[in-house]
Amino acid sequence: MEFRDQAIVLRLGSFKEADLWVRLLSPSRGVFSAFAFGGSKSRRRFSGCLDLFNEALFQVKSQGEYLALQEGLLLKGPDRLRRDWRRLGVAVNCALFLESFCRGAEQAERVHRLFVSLLNNLETSPHCSTLLPMFFRIRLAFEQGYALNPRQCSDCGNPLLRRAGDQALLPLGENGLICRDCASRSNGNSGNGRRFALGAGSLGVLRHILEEPLDDWQGMTADEHSQRECVRAVEAFLQHHTGLNWLNGGFRRKS
């Protein structure tokens, strides 16, 4: 089998003197791995392609149980990320989560589009929020089916906030946000009893992350407390349901 595919380089490393292994993100195949034999020295077949976060059109061939890159044509590469280590760190963190979280080709086109938006934003935006990696993880999880409805109670279907000063609750062992009335009727044992309260401000942050394009996240008007309250709750929810935690320089599932 041989095919051509457009892909972004998420990670790469050496395994022999001149050979590389490459982790790629494609809009049709999602995250996949391939070998680039002679990739660290070949200027003709992979001219400028095999650098972190480059996007290239690759010719790929199946060789037994693995894929091998035959050649590549560079389409686009970052510039600011090469010069700004903080922005590069954000991109690497997001790429590591994406690589661990996304399996197979499910929603590959949407995931690819989101990551392209992230790279474009890191290249062009005058500001880079310290919460951007967490926002990215929340949106990526939403694209992969871990959907939280920031407007309606997952139990009764009523609006989450019906009275002034109301807060919604996010129990770790449940499937979504619940209103105060449903929370008062439940036994509180879900997720070992752990629940996170989200007020109007933090729910607004969640709506913004889930419903607005990534480029508009920098224009979020919510205060930092609301942003961190939202992130703290949803990150705990995702860790509970996926088992993914930051460990030894990467995102790994609990054994």
C-alpha positions as CSV (number, residue, x, y, z in Angstrom):
1,M,0.0,0.0,0.0
2,E,1.2,3.5,-0.9
3,F,-0.5,6.8,-0.4
4,R,0.1,10.6,-0.2
5,D,-1.1,12.5,2.8
6,Q,-0.8,16.0,4.2
7,A,0.4,15.9,7.8
8,I,1.9,17.9,10.7
9,V,5.1,16.7,12.5
10,L,4.1,16.3,16.1
11,R,7.3,14.6,17.4
12,L,10.4,12.9,16.0
13,G,13.5,11.2,17.1
14,S,16.6,9.2,16.0
15,F,16.8,5.5,16.2
16,K,19.9,4.8,14.0
17,E,22.7,7.0,12.7
18,A,20.7,8.5,9.8
19,D,17.1,7.2,10.4
20,L,14.2,8.9,12.2
21,W,10.9,7.9,13.6
22,V,8.1,10.5,13.1
23,R,4.7,11.0,14.8
24,L,2.3,12.8,12.4
25,L,-1.1,14.3,12.5
26,S,-3.2,13.9,9.3
27,P,-6.7,15.3,8.6
28,S,-7.7,11.8,7.2
29,R,-5.8,9.4,9.4
30,G,-5.4,11.2,12.7
31,V,-2.2,10.5,14.7
32,F,0.1,7.9,13.1
33,S,3.7,6.9,13.2
34,A,6.2,6.3,10.3
35,F,9.9,5.9,9.8
36,A,12.0,8.2,7.6
37,F,15.0,6.1,6.6
38,G,17.9,8.4,5.9
39,G,15.8,11.3,7.1
40,S,18.4,13.0,9.1
41,K,20.7,13.3,6.1
42,S,18.6,13.3,3.0
43,R,18.2,16.8,1.6
44,R,16.6,15.7,-1.6
45,R,13.7,13.5,-0.3
46,F,12.8,15.5,2.8
47,S,14.1,19.0,2.2
48,G,13.0,21.0,5.2
49,C,10.1,18.8,6.0
50,L,11.2,16.9,9.1
51,D,11.2,19.6,11.7
52,L,8.8,20.0,14.6
53,F,5.3,21.4,13.6
54,N,6.1,21.6,9.9
55,E,3.2,20.7,7.6
56,A,4.2,18.7,4.6
57,L,2.7,16.5,1.8
58,F,4.3,13.0,2.4
59,Q,4.5,10.0,0.1
60,V,4.0,7.0,2.5
61,K,4.6,3.3,1.8
62,S,3.6,0.4,3.9
63,Q,6.5,-2.0,4.6
64,G,5.2,-5.0,6.6
65,E,3.9,-3.8,10.0
66,Y,5.1,-0.2,9.7
67,L,4.9,2.8,7.5
68,A,7.9,4.5,5.8
69,L,8.1,8.0,4.5
70,Q,9.4,8.0,0.9
71,E,9.6,11.7,0.3
72,G,8.0,15.0,1.5
73,L,7.1,18.4,0.1
74,L,7.1,21.2,2.7
75,L,3.9,23.2,2.7
76,K,4.2,25.4,5.8
77,G,6.5,25.7,8.8
78,P,6.4,27.9,12.0
79,D,8.7,30.9,12.4
80,R,7.8,32.5,15.7
81,L,7.8,29.2,17.5
82,R,11.4,28.7,16.6
83,R,12.3,32.0,18.3
84,D,9.9,32.0,21.3
85,W,10.5,29.0,23.7
86,R,7.4,29.8,25.8
87,R,5.1,29.5,22.7
88,L,7.0,26.5,21.6
89,G,6.4,24.9,25.0
90,V,2.7,25.5,24.7
91,A,2.6,23.8,21.3
92,V,4.6,20.8,22.6
93,N,2.4,20.4,25.6
94,C,-0.7,20.5,23.4
95,A,0.8,18.1,20.9
96,L,1.7,15.6,23.7
97,F,-1.8,15.6,25.0
98,L,-3.3,15.2,21.5
99,E,-0.9,12.3,20.7
100,S,-1.9,10.5,23.9
101,F,-5.6,11.3,23.8
102,C,-6.6,10.8,20.2
103,R,-6.6,7.3,18.9
104,G,-7.2,6.3,15.3
105,A,-9.0,8.4,12.7
106,E,-12.1,9.4,14.7
107,Q,-12.9,13.1,14.2
108,A,-9.4,13.4,12.6
109,E,-10.4,16.3,10.3
110,R,-11.7,18.4,13.3
111,V,-8.7,17.5,15.5
112,H,-6.3,18.5,12.7
113,R,-8.2,21.8,12.1
114,L,-8.1,22.6,15.8
115,F,-4.3,22.0,16.0
116,V,-3.7,24.1,12.9
117,S,-5.7,26.9,14.5
118,L,-3.5,26.6,17.6
119,L,-0.3,26.8,15.6
120,N,-1.6,29.8,13.6
121,N,-2.6,31.5,16.8
122,L,0.7,30.9,18.5
123,E,2.4,32.4,15.4
124,T,0.3,35.5,15.1
125,S,-1.3,36.4,18.4
126,P,0.3,39.3,20.3
127,H,-0.5,37.5,23.6
128,C,-0.2,33.9,24.8
129,S,-2.3,33.0,27.8
130,T,-0.8,30.6,30.3
131,L,-4.2,28.8,30.3
132,L,-4.1,28.2,26.6
133,P,-2.9,24.5,26.9
134,M,-5.8,23.8,29.3
135,F,-8.3,25.5,27.1
136,F,-7.0,23.4,24.1
137,R,-7.4,20.1,26.1
138,I,-11.0,21.0,27.0
139,R,-11.9,21.7,23.4
140,L,-10.1,18.7,22.0
141,A,-11.9,16.4,24.5
142,F,-15.2,18.0,23.4
143,E,-14.3,17.2,19.7
144,Q,-13.6,13.6,20.7
145,G,-17.0,13.1,22.4
146,Y,-16.4,14.2,26.0
147,A,-19.2,16.7,25.7
148,L,-20.2,18.9,28.5
149,N,-23.4,21.0,28.0
150,P,-22.6,24.4,29.6
151,R,-26.3,25.5,29.4
152,Q,-28.6,22.6,30.4
153,C,-28.6,20.2,33.4
154,S,-27.6,16.7,32.2
155,D,-30.2,15.2,34.6
156,C,-33.4,17.2,34.3
157,G,-32.7,19.2,31.1
158,N,-33.5,22.5,32.7
159,P,-31.2,25.5,32.5
160,L,-28.2,25.1,34.8
161,L,-28.6,28.6,36.3
162,R,-32.2,29.6,37.0
163,R,-31.8,32.0,39.9
164,A,-29.4,34.8,40.7
165,G,-26.3,33.5,42.4
166,D,-27.0,29.9,41.3
167,Q,-24.0,27.5,40.7
168,A,-23.9,24.4,38.6
169,L,-22.1,21.3,39.9
170,L,-19.7,19.0,38.0
171,P,-19.6,15.6,39.8
172,L,-16.6,13.6,38.6
173,G,-18.4,10.3,38.3
174,E,-21.3,11.6,36.3
175,N,-21.6,12.4,32.6
176,G,-22.1,16.1,32.8
177,L,-23.0,19.3,34.7
178,I,-26.1,19.3,36.9
179,C,-28.1,22.1,38.5
180,R,-28.4,22.8,42.2
181,D,-31.8,21.2,42.5
182,C,-30.6,17.9,41.0
183,A,-27.4,18.0,43.1
184,S,-29.4,18.4,46.3
185,R,-31.4,15.2,45.4
186,S,-28.4,13.1,44.5
187,N,-26.6,11.0,47.1
188,G,-23.2,12.7,46.5
189,N,-21.3,9.5,46.1
190,S,-20.4,9.8,42.4
191,G,-16.7,10.2,41.8
192,N,-15.9,9.6,45.5
193,G,-18.2,12.5,46.3
194,R,-16.0,15.0,44.5
195,R,-17.9,17.9,42.9
196,F,-16.8,21.2,41.5
197,A,-19.0,24.3,41.6
198,L,-19.1,26.5,38.6
199,G,-20.8,29.9,38.7
200,A,-22.0,32.1,35.9
201,G,-18.5,33.4,35.1
202,S,-16.9,30.0,34.8
203,L,-19.8,28.6,32.8
204,G,-19.4,31.5,30.5
205,V,-15.7,30.5,30.1
206,L,-16.7,27.0,29.3
207,R,-19.2,28.1,26.7
208,H,-16.6,30.3,25.1
209,I,-14.1,27.5,24.8
210,L,-16.6,25.0,23.4
211,E,-18.5,27.3,21.1
212,E,-16.1,29.9,19.8
213,P,-13.2,29.5,17.4
214,L,-9.8,29.2,19.0
215,D,-8.7,32.6,17.6
216,D,-11.4,34.2,19.6
217,W,-10.3,32.8,23.0
218,Q,-7.8,35.6,23.5
219,G,-10.8,38.0,23.5
220,M,-12.5,36.3,26.4
221,T,-13.7,39.0,28.9
222,A,-14.1,36.7,31.9
223,D,-11.9,37.4,34.9
224,E,-8.9,35.1,35.7
225,H,-10.7,33.6,38.7
226,S,-13.5,32.4,36.5
227,Q,-11.1,31.0,33.9
228,R,-9.1,29.1,36.5
229,E,-12.3,27.8,38.2
230,C,-13.5,26.4,34.9
231,V,-10.1,24.8,34.1
232,R,-9.7,23.2,37.5
233,A,-13.2,21.6,37.3
234,V,-13.0,20.3,33.7
235,E,-9.4,19.1,34.0
236,A,-10.4,17.0,37.0
237,F,-13.4,15.7,35.1
238,L,-11.2,14.7,32.1
239,Q,-8.6,13.0,34.3
240,H,-11.3,11.0,36.1
241,H,-12.8,9.8,32.9
242,T,-9.7,9.3,30.7
243,G,-7.1,8.4,33.3
244,L,-4.6,10.8,31.5
245,N,-2.2,12.6,33.9
246,W,1.0,14.5,33.3
247,L,3.8,12.1,34.3
248,N,7.5,12.0,33.5
249,G,7.3,14.6,30.7
250,G,4.2,13.3,29.0
251,F,0.5,12.5,29.4
252,R,0.0,8.9,30.5
253,R,-2.9,6.8,31.5
254,K,-3.0,5.3,35.0
255,S,-2.2,1.6,34.9
